[in-house]
Amino acid sequence: MSDHPAQDLVTDNQARHRFELTVDGETAFALYRREPGHIAITYVEAPVALRGTGAAGRLMQGVVDQARAEGVKVTPICGYAVAWMKRHPEYGDLLA
């Protein structure tokens, strides 16, 4: 669990094709491409102010939780998303 549960609301900004996590006024995001049955994560970025705080990891947690809730798979494309999925084998069933 995170140290920031009240702030860990990951939202799907469909207009910008990205999942977002805002912490202390700064927004980390994961760009995605939705395809039938899965979500491809193409790029993950955290602003400089959030780097090293775990925000990107909490963002990815929200992404996989959303995918599981929707019943879709995740295709990590960017290096960060690939590495996060490798570090969290409990989500291996979500890999496309």
C-alpha positions in Angstrom: 0.0 0.0 0.0 1.1 3.6 -0.6 1.9 6.2 1.9 -0.4 8.5 -0.1 -3.7 6.6 -0.4 -5.9 9.7 -0.6 -3.8 11.0 -3.4 -3.5 7.8 -5.4 -6.5 8.3 -7.6 -5.4 7.3 -11.1 -7.8 8.7 -13.7 -8.3 7.8 -17.3 -8.0 11.0 -19.3 -9.5 9.6 -22.5 -9.3 12.9 -24.4 -5.5 12.9 -24.0 -5.1 9.0 -24.2 -3.4 8.8 -20.8 -3.8 7.6 -17.3 -2.9 10.4 -14.8 -1.9 10.5 -11.1 -1.7 14.0 -9.6 0.4 14.4 -6.4 1.0 17.8 -4.8 -0.1 19.6 -8.0 2.2 17.6 -10.2 0.9 15.0 -12.7 2.6 11.7 -13.7 1.1 10.1 -16.7 1.1 7.0 -18.8 0.2 7.4 -22.5 -1.7 4.5 -23.9 -3.3 3.1 -27.0 -6.5 1.1 -26.6 -6.9 -1.8 -28.8 -9.5 -4.6 -28.7 -8.9 -6.6 -25.5 -5.8 -4.7 -24.3 -4.2 -1.4 -23.4 -0.7 -0.7 -24.8 1.3 1.6 -22.4 3.5 3.5 -24.8 5.2 6.1 -22.5 5.3 6.8 -18.8 6.6 10.1 -17.4 6.8 11.7 -13.9 7.6 15.4 -13.5 11.0 16.1 -12.0 9.4 17.0 -8.7 7.8 13.5 -8.4 10.8 11.5 -9.5 12.1 9.2 -6.7 8.8 9.5 -4.8 7.3 6.3 -6.1 4.6 8.2 -8.0 5.3 6.4 -11.3 5.0 3.1 -9.6 1.7 4.1 -8.0 0.5 5.3 -11.4 1.4 1.9 -12.9 -0.4 0.2 -10.0 -3.5 2.2 -10.9 -3.2 1.3 -14.6 -3.0 -2.5 -14.0 -5.9 -2.2 -11.5 -8.0 -0.4 -14.1 -7.1 -3.0 -16.7 -8.1 -5.8 -14.4 -11.4 -4.1 -13.6 -12.1 -3.7 -17.3 -11.1 -7.3 -18.0 -8.4 -6.3 -20.5 -4.7 -7.2 -20.9 -1.7 -4.8 -20.7 1.0 -4.5 -23.3 4.0 -2.6 -21.8 5.9 -0.9 -24.6 8.0 1.8 -22.8 11.0 0.7 -20.8 9.6 1.8 -17.5 6.3 -0.1 -18.0 8.2 -3.2 -19.0 10.5 -3.0 -16.0 7.5 -2.3 -13.6 5.7 -5.4 -14.9 8.8 -7.5 -14.5 9.1 -6.3 -10.8 5.4 -7.2 -10.2 4.9 -10.8 -11.4 1.6 -10.9 -9.5 0.2 -9.0 -12.6 1.7 -11.4 -15.1 -1.8 -12.7 -15.9 -2.5 -9.2 -17.4 0.3 -9.3 -19.9 -1.0 -9.4 -23.5 
